[in-house]
Amino acid sequence: MEEKLTQVENRYIELCDRAERPDFYADPKLAAKYLKEQRDLEPVVSAFRAWKRAKTEMQEALELMAAEPEMKDFCQEEYQSAKKEAERLEDELRILLLPKDPNDDKNVIVEIRGGVGGEESALFAHSLYRMYSMYAARRGWTLELLNYNETELGGVKEADFILSGSGAFSRMKYESGVHRVQRVPETESGGRIHTSTATVAVLPEMEAAEVEIRPEDIEMQVYRSSGAGGQHINKTSSAVRLIHKPTGIVVACQEERSQFQNREKAMNMLASKLYEMEQERLDSAVSGARKSQVGSGMRNEKIRTYNFPQDRVTDHRIGLTLHNIQGFMDGDLDPMIDALTTAEQAEKLQRGE
């Protein structure tokens, strides 16, 4: 591991030296690439240097103990303290050296659909949309709505949106799957607890240019944007629906003012869905022993239950239950996502990746 870390440090030093050259910004794209690589390596190099300092302090404590026997107790204390720090940093470095998901820094497209439970599932889908909106605000991300169809009671049939910001996919990728809610619906007069579901899909945002899409494979339909109950909110046919004929994938965007803008957003959504389909095909070839139990879930996999009467949220992948469900629904997702991240890292370490 030390040899690999030394190579990383040498590359970091090389990048720092390169950034000091007068002609560094002559090629802005290349400069941006080098700066990103430098930023990515910085946490590893910082931890490696701290680990080397701790190892040096251990050696110095041993040498002082041999030279000054009367300082044995003090030296042993210094040695143990430095050893503990070195071990902590070694664990941190193992995690930092794990292969990084190439999509972690990408923005995400999130799709929420009501599932089993009729109007209550649509109301729960709206609760999830609100939850992710508030989480995005906490993280300093921006939310851009693509497609939003609501019911007359304020529920959501479907909501598609982009979350843009640092590490958006690295945090949101754990949200893909079926979310189940147990609560007394607003539509229930008898006070009985109902169980409903909503489905969340999280895709790394891809540019249309990043995925091969043949123009002849796309059928485009245009229609008027509409609000709840089919009331038109736009008098022109600016909304766009794209059908990818080879796969049957359908995407739509209606939130932009112009047909051109909606088509561009819809093309990126289609690219993201085609990319996801290819990734799922590749993942299906991976042996069961190497498949992640924690990473981005399949759409039909039940990942989490929100039990309002018992004030708890349970993630079924890692068996973690958190209380204060209202705080969770108000966007306090980090404790759950941190635990999922740690579990996935532990899984990778166990597999020796």
Protein Blocks (a to p, Z undefined) as FASTA:
>chain_A
ZZmmmmmmmmmmmmmmmmmpmklmmpmmlmmmmmmmmmmmmmmmmmmmmmmmmmmmmmmm
mmmmmmmmmlmmmmmmmmmmmmmmmmmmmmmmmmmmpccdfklmpccdddddddehijml
mmmmmmmmmmmmmmmmmnopacddfbdcddfkopafbdcdddedehklmmmmmmgccddd
ddddfklmnopacdddddddddddddfklpccdfklpccdddddddehhiafbfbdfbcc
dddfknopacddfkbmbfklmmmmmmmmmmmmmmmmmmmmmmmmpcfklpcfklccdfkl
cfbdcdfklopacdfklopacehkllmmnopamlmmmmmmmmmmmmmmmnoZZ
